[in-house]
Amino acid sequence: MAEIATIARPYAQAAFRLAEASDGGLTQWSTALSRLAQVADAVEVKHLIGNPRVTAKQLTELLISLAGDANAQMQRFVSTLVEGNRVPALPAISVQFEALKNAKEGSVDARIDSAFDIDAAQLAALVTDLEQRFKRKIRPQVHIDKELIGGIRVTVGDEVIDGSVKGKLATMSAALKS
């Protein structure tokens, strides 16, 4: 996977520079790249990428039509990816673009896994605590995971804060085995 990340990096940086200079900017590019990443990851599109019956122009037009509102710069960007056989790197390009966007905006995504639904007040309090801890704006993504039994697990970047019952049981189990 390091190879894909290495291939994606210059494309993500180029897309980021284009997005900063364009109208609609980072948000429009973020949305379009996210859609393109989903499209490129679809099995049907993967079959088209290596198909000799599908021309580069046809593949470019297909990707642009599925990406939605694509401006001229986005269309040229997609065309460059297709001509360079870099369409499979689109998911990694999107991820790296989001990282650059988050760094510029001073924000970070936080995955919050909870055993039960979290109401708006609880989420707001949790986000406030996380923002104080990480000194950045937090963009929460809440997921329900019944296997946690109770509590929550928060993942921010490569840091995990596990306050779940399942996590505490695993820690106790490891302590008892040693």
C-alpha positions in Angstrom: 0.0 0.0 0.0 2.9 2.3 0.5 3.4 2.4 -3.3 -0.2 3.7 -3.8 0.3 6.3 -1.1 3.5 7.4 -2.8 1.9 7.6 -6.2 -1.1 9.5 -4.7 0.9 12.1 -2.8 1.9 14.4 -5.7 -1.6 14.2 -7.2 -3.2 15.1 -3.9 -0.9 18.0 -3.5 -1.6 19.2 -7.0 -5.3 18.9 -6.4 -5.0 20.8 -3.2 -3.1 23.7 -4.9 -5.8 23.8 -7.6 -8.6 23.7 -5.0 -7.0 26.6 -3.1 -6.8 28.7 -6.2 -10.3 28.0 -7.5 -13.8 29.3 -6.8 -15.7 26.9 -4.5 -12.3 25.8 -3.4 -11.5 23.0 -0.9 -15.1 22.0 -0.2 -16.0 21.5 -3.9 -12.8 19.5 -4.6 -13.2 17.5 -1.4 -16.7 16.4 -2.4 -15.7 15.7 -6.0 -12.6 13.7 -5.0 -14.6 11.7 -2.5 -17.2 10.8 -5.2 -14.4 9.9 -7.6 -12.8 7.7 -5.1 -16.0 5.8 -4.5 -16.5 5.5 -8.3 -13.0 4.3 -8.9 -13.4 1.7 -6.1 -16.5 0.2 -7.7 -16.0 -3.2 -9.2 -17.6 -2.2 -12.5 -15.3 0.7 -13.0 -12.2 -1.4 -12.1 -13.2 -3.7 -15.0 -13.4 -0.7 -17.3 -9.9 0.7 -16.4 -7.9 -2.1 -18.0 -10.4 -2.8 -20.8 -8.8 -2.1 -24.2 -12.3 -1.4 -25.7 -12.7 1.6 -23.4 -10.8 4.7 -24.6 -9.2 7.2 -22.2 -11.7 9.8 -23.4 -14.7 7.5 -22.6 -13.3 6.6 -19.2 -12.7 10.3 -18.5 -16.2 11.3 -19.5 -17.7 8.5 -17.4 -15.7 9.5 -14.3 -16.5 13.2 -14.8 -20.2 12.5 -15.2 -20.3 10.4 -12.1 -18.3 12.9 -10.1 -21.1 15.4 -10.4 -20.4 19.1 -10.6 -16.8 19.1 -12.1 -15.3 22.4 -13.2 -12.8 22.7 -16.0 -9.8 22.2 -13.7 -11.3 19.1 -12.2 -12.0 17.7 -15.7 -8.4 18.2 -16.7 -7.3 16.6 -13.4 -9.4 13.5 -14.1 -8.1 13.4 -17.7 -4.5 13.5 -16.4 -5.3 10.6 -14.0 -6.8 8.5 -16.7 -4.0 9.2 -19.2 -1.4 8.3 -16.6 -3.2 5.1 -15.6 -3.6 6.6 -12.0 -7.4 6.1 -11.6 -6.8 3.2 -9.1 -5.0 5.7 -6.9 -8.1 8.0 -6.5 -9.1 6.6 -3.1 -5.6 7.3 -1.7 -5.6 10.7 -3.5 -8.9 11.6 -1.8 -7.6 10.5 1.7 -4.4 12.6 1.3 -6.3 15.6 0.0 -8.6 15.4 3.1 -5.5 15.3 5.3 -4.1 18.4 3.6 -7.5 20.1 3.9 -7.8 19.3 7.6 -4.3 20.6 8.3 -5.1 23.9 6.5 -8.4 24.2 8.4 -6.9 23.1 11.7 -9.3 20.3 12.1 -9.2 16.5 12.4 -11.7 13.7 11.9 -12.6 11.7 14.9 -14.3 8.3 14.7 -16.5 7.7 17.7 -17.6 4.2 18.2 -20.4 3.8 20.8 -22.3 0.8 22.0 -25.5 3.0 22.1 -26.9 6.1 20.4 -25.3 9.4 21.6 -27.6 12.3 21.9 -26.7 15.8 20.7 -25.8 17.2 24.2 -23.5 14.2 24.9 -21.8 14.5 21.5 -21.3 18.3 21.9 -19.7 17.7 25.4 -17.5 14.9 24.0 -16.4 17.1 21.0 -15.6 20.0 23.4 -13.4 17.7 25.5 -11.7 16.2 22.5 -11.0 19.7 21.0 -9.3 20.7 24.3 -7.2 17.6 24.3 -6.1 17.7 20.7 -6.1 21.5 20.4 -7.8 21.3 17.0 -11.3 21.5 15.7 -12.9 18.0 15.8 -15.2 16.7 13.0 -17.0 13.7 14.7 -18.2 10.6 12.8 -20.3 8.5 15.1 -20.8 4.8 14.5 -22.8 2.3 16.6 -20.9 -0.8 17.5 -22.9 -3.2 19.8 -19.8 -5.3 20.4 -18.3 -2.6 22.7 -21.0 -3.7 25.2 -20.9 -0.2 26.8 -18.9 3.0 26.6 -17.2 4.6 23.7 -13.9 4.3 21.7 -12.6 7.4 20.0 -10.0 7.3 17.2 -8.3 10.5 16.2 -5.5 10.0 13.6 -3.4 7.2 15.0 -4.5 7.7 18.6 -7.2 5.6 20.2 -9.0 6.4 23.4 -10.8 3.3 24.5 -13.4 3.8 27.2 -15.5 0.8 26.2 -16.4 -2.1 28.4 -14.9 -4.5 25.8 -11.6 -2.6 25.9 -11.5 -2.6 29.7 -12.2 -6.4 29.7 -9.4 -6.9 27.2 -7.0 -4.9 29.4 -8.0 -6.9 32.5 -7.7 -10.1 30.6 -4.1 -9.2 29.5 -3.2 -8.2 33.0 -4.4 -11.4 34.5 -2.5 -13.5 31.9 0.8 -11.8 32.7 
